[in-house]
């Protein structure tokens, strides 16, 4: 049984994996020291499995990837951005229930 996991997104692969993706991409901006990020992390991992083949799910560590974090003006984390055709189409800030993430992701499929 293969388990899909989230993509590790970085300043260097962000354009290829997110902006040039032909499927919607949910990007979780997080950091190791962020409590709410740790709470929502497992939910994001579950979504990666559930949406395999329909959407990409990735994570950006804001401490390790300052360029992409600044480009999208990430000021508070967790921040989850949904990209479609290279554009931000939705944004969720803070730890929210899985049902909220699913609803917003489903709207872009």
KOLRO-20456 format. One record per residue: residue number from 0; x, y, z of N, C-alpha, C in turn. Coordinates in Angstrom, 1 decimal, always signed. Atoms other than C-alpha are relative to their C-alpha. Example, Ala and Ser with C-alpha at 12.3 -4.5 7.8 and 13.67 -1.06 7.14 Angstrom:
2
+------+--------+--------+--------+--------+--------+--------+--------+--------+--------+
| resi |   n_px |   n_py |   n_pz |  ca_px |  ca_py |  ca_pz |   c_px |   c_py |   c_pz |
+------+--------+--------+--------+--------+--------+--------+--------+--------+--------+
|    0 |   +0.9 |   -1.2 |   +0.0 |  +12.3 |   -4.5 |   +7.8 |   +0.9 |   +1.2 |   +0.0 |
|    1 |   -0.9 |   -1.1 |   +0.0 |  +13.7 |   -1.1 |   +7.1 |   -0.8 |   +1.1 |   +0.8 |
+------+--------+--------+--------+--------+--------+--------+--------+--------+--------+
***
This chain:
109
+------+--------+--------+--------+--------+--------+--------+--------+--------+--------+
| resi |   n_px |   n_py |   n_pz |  ca_px |  ca_py |  ca_pz |   c_px |   c_py |   c_pz |
+------+--------+--------+--------+--------+--------+--------+--------+--------+--------+
|    0 |   +0.8 |   -1.2 |   +0.0 |   +0.0 |   +0.0 |   +0.0 |   +0.9 |   +1.2 |   +0.0 |
|    1 |   -0.8 |   -1.2 |   +0.0 |   +1.5 |   +3.3 |   -1.0 |   -0.7 |   +1.1 |   +0.7 |
|    2 |   +0.6 |   -1.1 |   -0.7 |   +0.9 |   +6.3 |   +1.1 |   +0.6 |   +1.3 |   -0.6 |
|    3 |   -0.5 |   -1.3 |   +0.6 |   +1.1 |   +9.7 |   -0.6 |   +0.4 |   +0.9 |   +1.2 |
|    4 |   -0.4 |   -0.9 |   -1.0 |   +2.9 |  +12.3 |   +1.4 |   +0.1 |   +1.4 |   -0.7 |
|    5 |   +0.0 |   -1.4 |   +0.5 |   +3.1 |  +16.1 |   +1.0 |   +1.4 |   +0.2 |   -0.7 |
|    6 |   -1.2 |   -0.4 |   +0.7 |   +5.6 |  +17.6 |   -1.4 |   +0.8 |   +1.0 |   +0.9 |
|    7 |   -0.9 |   -1.0 |   -0.7 |   +8.6 |  +19.4 |   +0.3 |   +0.2 |   +1.1 |   -1.0 |
|    8 |   -0.2 |   -1.2 |   +1.0 |   +8.4 |  +22.8 |   -1.5 |   +1.0 |   +0.9 |   +0.5 |
|    9 |   -1.2 |   -0.9 |   -0.3 |  +11.4 |  +25.1 |   -1.6 |   +0.0 |   +1.2 |   -0.9 |
|   10 |   -0.2 |   -1.1 |   +0.9 |  +12.4 |  +28.4 |   -3.1 |   +0.4 |   -0.4 |   -1.4 |
|   11 |   -0.5 |   +0.4 |   +1.3 |  +14.0 |  +26.5 |   -5.9 |   -1.0 |   -0.9 |   -0.8 |
|   12 |   +1.0 |   +0.8 |   +0.8 |  +11.2 |  +24.0 |   -6.8 |   -1.4 |   +0.5 |   -0.1 |
|   13 |   +1.3 |   -0.5 |   -0.1 |   +8.2 |  +26.2 |   -6.1 |   -0.6 |   +0.2 |   -1.4 |
|   14 |   +0.6 |   -0.3 |   +1.4 |   +7.7 |  +27.4 |   -9.7 |   -0.4 |   -1.2 |   -0.7 |
|   15 |   +0.3 |   +1.3 |   +0.7 |   +7.9 |  +23.9 |  -11.2 |   -1.1 |   -0.7 |   +0.6 |
|   16 |   +1.0 |   +0.9 |   -0.6 |   +5.8 |  +22.1 |   -8.6 |   -1.4 |   +0.7 |   +0.2 |
|   17 |   +1.2 |   -0.7 |   -0.3 |   +3.2 |  +24.8 |   -7.9 |   -0.5 |   +0.9 |   -1.1 |
|   18 |   +0.5 |   -1.0 |   +1.0 |   +3.0 |  +27.6 |  -10.5 |   -0.2 |   -0.7 |   -1.3 |
|   19 |   +0.1 |   +0.7 |   +1.3 |   +3.5 |  +25.2 |  -13.4 |   -0.9 |   -1.3 |   +0.1 |
|   20 |   +0.8 |   +1.2 |   -0.2 |   +1.2 |  +22.5 |  -12.0 |   -1.3 |   +0.1 |   -0.8 |
|   21 |   +1.3 |   +0.0 |   +0.7 |   -1.8 |  +21.4 |  -14.1 |   -1.1 |   -0.4 |   +0.8 |
|   22 |   +1.0 |   +0.2 |   -1.0 |   -3.7 |  +20.5 |  -11.0 |   +0.0 |   +1.0 |   +1.1 |
|   23 |   -0.1 |   -1.0 |   -1.2 |   -4.7 |  +22.7 |   -8.0 |   +1.0 |   -0.5 |   +1.0 |
|   24 |   -1.1 |   +0.3 |   -1.0 |   -2.0 |  +22.9 |   -5.3 |   -0.4 |   +0.7 |   +1.3 |
|   25 |   +0.1 |   -0.6 |   -1.3 |   -2.6 |  +23.4 |   -1.6 |   +1.4 |   +0.1 |   +0.6 |
|   26 |   -1.3 |   -0.2 |   -0.6 |   +0.5 |  +24.9 |   +0.0 |   -0.2 |   +0.4 |   +1.4 |
|   27 |   +0.0 |   -0.3 |   -1.4 |   +1.0 |  +24.8 |   +3.7 |   +1.3 |   +0.7 |   +0.4 |
|   28 |   -1.2 |   -0.7 |   -0.5 |   +3.4 |  +27.5 |   +5.0 |   +0.0 |   -0.2 |   +1.5 |
|   29 |   -0.1 |   +0.4 |   -1.4 |   +4.7 |  +26.4 |   +8.3 |   +1.4 |   +0.2 |   +0.6 |
|   30 |   -1.3 |   +0.0 |   -0.7 |   +7.6 |  +26.4 |  +10.8 |   +0.1 |   -1.0 |   +1.1 |
|   31 |   -0.2 |   +1.0 |   -1.0 |   +9.1 |  +23.9 |  +13.2 |   -0.5 |   +0.5 |   +1.4 |
|   32 |   +0.4 |   -0.6 |   -1.3 |   +8.4 |  +26.3 |  +16.2 |   -1.4 |   +0.3 |   +0.2 |
|   33 |   +1.4 |   -0.4 |   +0.0 |   +4.8 |  +26.9 |  +15.3 |   -1.0 |   -1.1 |   +0.6 |
|   34 |   +0.9 |   +1.0 |   -0.6 |   +2.3 |  +25.1 |  +17.6 |   -1.2 |   -0.3 |   -0.9 |
|   35 |   +1.1 |   +0.3 |   +0.9 |   -0.8 |  +25.5 |  +15.4 |   +0.4 |   -0.8 |   -1.3 |
|   36 |   -0.5 |   +0.7 |   +1.2 |   +1.3 |  +24.3 |  +12.4 |   +0.1 |   -1.5 |   +0.3 |
|   37 |   -0.2 |   +1.5 |   -0.3 |   +2.1 |  +21.0 |  +14.2 |   -1.4 |   -0.6 |   +0.1 |
|   38 |   +1.4 |   +0.6 |   -0.1 |   -1.7 |  +20.6 |  +14.9 |   -0.6 |   -0.3 |   -1.4 |
|   39 |   +0.6 |   +0.2 |   +1.3 |   -2.7 |  +21.0 |  +11.3 |   +0.8 |   -0.9 |   -1.0 |
|   40 |   -0.9 |   +0.8 |   +0.8 |   +0.3 |  +19.1 |   +9.9 |   -0.5 |   -1.4 |   -0.4 |
|   41 |   +0.6 |   +1.3 |   +0.3 |   -1.3 |  +15.6 |  +10.2 |   -1.2 |   +0.1 |   -1.0 |
|   42 |   +1.2 |   -0.2 |   +0.9 |   -4.5 |  +16.9 |   +8.5 |   +0.5 |   +0.2 |   -1.4 |
|   43 |   -0.6 |   -0.2 |   +1.3 |   -2.4 |  +18.2 |   +5.6 |   +0.5 |   -1.3 |   -0.6 |
|   44 |   -0.5 |   +1.3 |   +0.5 |   -0.7 |  +14.8 |   +5.3 |   -1.2 |   -0.9 |   -0.5 |
|   45 |   +1.1 |   +0.8 |   +0.4 |   -4.1 |  +13.1 |   +5.2 |   -0.6 |   +0.4 |   -1.3 |
|   46 |   +0.5 |   -0.5 |   +1.2 |   -5.3 |  +15.3 |   +2.5 |   +0.9 |   -0.4 |   -1.2 |
|   47 |   -0.9 |   +0.4 |   +1.1 |   -2.2 |  +14.5 |   +0.4 |   -0.4 |   -1.4 |   -0.5 |
|   48 |   +0.5 |   +1.4 |   +0.4 |   -3.4 |  +10.8 |   +0.4 |   -1.3 |   +0.1 |   -0.7 |
|   49 |   +1.4 |   +0.0 |   +0.5 |   -7.0 |  +11.6 |   -0.2 |   -0.1 |   +0.7 |   -1.4 |
|   50 |   +0.0 |   -0.7 |   +1.2 |   -6.3 |  +14.0 |   -3.1 |   +1.0 |   -0.4 |   -1.1 |
|   51 |   -1.0 |   +0.5 |   +0.9 |   -3.6 |  +12.0 |   -4.8 |   -0.6 |   -0.2 |   -1.4 |
|   52 |   +0.5 |   +0.0 |   +1.4 |   -4.0 |  +12.4 |   -8.6 |   -1.0 |   +1.1 |   -0.3 |
|   53 |   +1.0 |   -1.1 |   +0.3 |   -6.6 |  +15.2 |   -8.2 |   +0.6 |   +1.4 |   +0.3 |
|   54 |   -0.6 |   -1.3 |   -0.4 |   -4.5 |  +17.9 |   -6.5 |   +1.3 |   -0.3 |   +0.7 |
|   55 |   -1.3 |   +0.2 |   -0.7 |   -1.0 |  +18.4 |   -5.1 |   -0.1 |   +0.7 |   +1.3 |
|   56 |   -0.1 |   -0.6 |   -1.3 |   -0.4 |  +19.1 |   -1.5 |   +1.4 |   +0.1 |   +0.4 |
|   57 |   -1.4 |   -0.2 |   -0.3 |   +2.8 |  +20.6 |   -0.4 |   +0.2 |   +0.9 |   +1.2 |
|   58 |   -0.3 |   -0.8 |   -1.1 |   +4.5 |  +22.3 |   +2.5 |   +1.3 |   +0.8 |   -0.2 |
|   59 |   -1.1 |   -0.9 |   +0.1 |   +6.9 |  +25.3 |   +2.7 |   +0.4 |   +0.3 |   +1.4 |
|   60 |   -0.5 |   -0.4 |   -1.3 |   +9.1 |  +25.7 |   +5.8 |   +0.4 |   +1.5 |   -0.2 |
|   61 |   -0.2 |   -1.4 |   +0.2 |   +9.1 |  +29.5 |   +6.1 |   +1.4 |   +0.4 |   +0.4 |
|   62 |   -1.3 |   -0.4 |   -0.5 |  +12.4 |  +29.6 |   +8.0 |   +1.1 |   -0.4 |   -1.1 |
|   63 |   -0.9 |   +0.5 |   +1.0 |  +14.2 |  +27.6 |   +5.2 |   -0.2 |   +0.6 |   -1.4 |
|   64 |   +0.4 |   -0.5 |   +1.4 |  +12.5 |  +29.3 |   +2.2 |   -0.5 |   +1.4 |   +0.1 |
|   65 |   +0.5 |   -1.3 |   -0.2 |  +12.3 |  +33.0 |   +2.8 |   -0.5 |   +0.7 |   -1.3 |
|   66 |   +0.4 |   -0.7 |   +1.3 |  +12.0 |  +34.0 |   -0.9 |   -1.5 |   -0.2 |   -0.3 |
|   67 |   +1.4 |   +0.3 |   +0.4 |   +8.7 |  +32.2 |   -1.6 |   -1.0 |   +0.5 |   +1.1 |
|   68 |   +0.8 |   -0.5 |   -1.1 |   +7.4 |  +33.2 |   +1.9 |   -0.3 |   +1.5 |   -0.1 |
|   69 |   +0.1 |   -1.5 |   +0.2 |   +8.1 |  +36.9 |   +1.2 |   -0.9 |   +0.3 |   -1.2 |
|   70 |   +0.7 |   -0.3 |   +1.2 |   +6.7 |  +36.7 |   -2.3 |   -1.5 |   +0.0 |   +0.2 |
|   71 |   +1.4 |   +0.1 |   -0.3 |   +3.3 |  +35.6 |   -1.0 |   -0.4 |   +0.7 |   +1.3 |
|   72 |   +0.3 |   -0.8 |   -1.2 |   +3.5 |  +37.9 |   +2.0 |   -0.6 |   -0.8 |   +1.2 |
|   73 |   +0.4 |   +0.8 |   -1.1 |   +3.2 |  +35.2 |   +4.6 |   +0.5 |   +0.7 |   +1.3 |
|   74 |   -0.3 |   -0.7 |   -1.2 |   +3.0 |  +37.0 |   +7.9 |   -0.4 |   -0.8 |   +1.2 |
|   75 |   +0.3 |   +0.9 |   -1.2 |   +1.3 |  +34.5 |  +10.2 |   -0.2 |   -1.4 |   -0.6 |
|   76 |   +0.1 |   +1.4 |   +0.5 |   +1.4 |  +30.8 |  +10.0 |   -0.8 |   -0.8 |   +1.1 |
|   77 |   +0.0 |   +0.6 |   +1.4 |   +0.0 |  +28.3 |   +9.4 |   -0.8 |   +0.8 |   -0.9 |
|   78 |   +0.8 |   -0.7 |   +1.1 |   -1.1 |  +29.9 |   +6.2 |   -0.1 |   -1.0 |   -1.1 |
|   79 |   +0.2 |   +1.0 |   +1.1 |   -2.6 |  +27.6 |   +3.5 |   -0.5 |   +0.8 |   -1.2 |
|   80 |   +0.5 |   -0.6 |   +1.2 |   -2.8 |  +28.9 |   +0.0 |   -0.3 |   -1.0 |   -1.0 |
|   81 |   +0.4 |   +0.9 |   +1.1 |   -4.6 |  +27.2 |   -2.9 |   +0.4 |   +0.7 |   -1.3 |
|   82 |   -0.4 |   -0.6 |   +1.3 |   -3.0 |  +27.8 |   -6.3 |   -0.7 |   -0.8 |   -1.1 |
|   83 |   +0.6 |   +0.6 |   +1.2 |   -4.7 |  +27.1 |   -9.6 |   +0.5 |   +0.8 |   -1.2 |
|   84 |   -0.5 |   -0.6 |   +1.2 |   -3.1 |  +27.8 |  -13.0 |   +1.0 |   +1.1 |   +0.4 |
|   85 |   -1.1 |   -1.0 |   -0.4 |   -0.2 |  +29.6 |  -11.2 |   -0.4 |   +1.2 |   +0.8 |
|   86 |   +0.6 |   -1.2 |   -0.7 |   -2.5 |  +32.0 |   -9.3 |   -0.5 |   -0.5 |   +1.4 |
|   87 |   +0.6 |   +0.3 |   -1.3 |   -3.5 |  +32.1 |   -5.6 |   -1.5 |   +0.2 |   -0.2 |
|   88 |   +1.5 |   -0.1 |   +0.2 |   -7.3 |  +31.3 |   -5.7 |   -0.7 |   +0.0 |   +1.4 |
|   89 |   +0.6 |   +0.0 |   -1.3 |   -7.9 |  +30.9 |   -2.0 |   +1.1 |   +0.0 |   +1.1 |
|   90 |   -1.0 |   -0.2 |   -1.0 |   -6.2 |  +31.5 |   +1.3 |   -0.7 |   -0.3 |   +1.4 |
|   91 |   +0.5 |   +0.4 |   -1.3 |   -6.7 |  +30.0 |   +4.8 |   +1.1 |   +0.3 |   +1.0 |
|   92 |   -1.1 |   -0.3 |   -1.0 |   -4.8 |  +31.4 |   +7.8 |   -0.5 |   -0.6 |   +1.4 |
|   93 |   +0.3 |   +0.6 |   -1.3 |   -4.7 |  +29.5 |  +11.1 |   -0.4 |   -1.5 |   -0.1 |
|   94 |   +0.3 |   +1.4 |   +0.0 |   -5.4 |  +25.9 |  +12.1 |   -1.6 |   -0.1 |   -0.1 |
|   95 |   +1.5 |   +0.1 |   +0.2 |   -8.9 |  +25.1 |  +10.7 |   -0.3 |   -1.5 |   -0.1 |
|   96 |   +0.4 |   +1.4 |   +0.1 |  -10.9 |  +21.8 |  +10.7 |   +0.3 |   -0.5 |   -1.4 |
|   97 |   -0.2 |   +0.7 |   +1.3 |  -10.2 |  +19.3 |   +7.9 |   -1.1 |   +0.3 |   -1.0 |
|   98 |   +1.2 |   -0.2 |   +0.9 |  -13.7 |  +19.8 |   +6.6 |   +0.1 |   +1.4 |   -0.8 |
|   99 |   -0.2 |   -1.3 |   +0.6 |  -12.9 |  +23.5 |   +5.9 |   +1.0 |   -0.1 |   -1.2 |
|  100 |   -1.0 |   +0.2 |   +1.1 |   -9.8 |  +22.6 |   +3.9 |   -0.5 |   -0.8 |   -1.2 |
|  101 |   +0.6 |   +0.8 |   +1.0 |  -11.6 |  +19.9 |   +2.0 |   -1.0 |   +0.8 |   -0.9 |
|  102 |   +1.1 |   -0.8 |   +0.7 |  -14.5 |  +22.3 |   +1.1 |   +0.7 |   +1.0 |   -1.0 |
|  103 |   -0.7 |   -1.1 |   +0.8 |  -12.1 |  +25.0 |   -0.2 |   +0.8 |   -0.6 |   -1.1 |
|  104 |   -0.8 |   +0.7 |   +1.0 |   -9.9 |  +22.5 |   -2.1 |   -1.0 |   -0.6 |   -1.1 |
|  105 |   +1.0 |   +0.5 |   +0.9 |  -13.0 |  +20.8 |   -3.6 |   -0.5 |   +1.0 |   -1.0 |
|  106 |   +0.5 |   -1.0 |   +0.8 |  -14.2 |  +24.1 |   -4.9 |   +0.9 |   +0.3 |   -1.2 |
|  107 |   -1.0 |   -0.3 |   +1.1 |  -11.0 |  +24.3 |   -7.1 |   +0.2 |   -1.2 |   -1.0 |
|  108 |   -0.2 |   +1.2 |   +0.8 |  -11.3 |  +20.8 |   -8.6 |   -0.8 |   +0.0 |   -1.2 |
+------+--------+--------+--------+--------+--------+--------+--------+--------+--------+
***
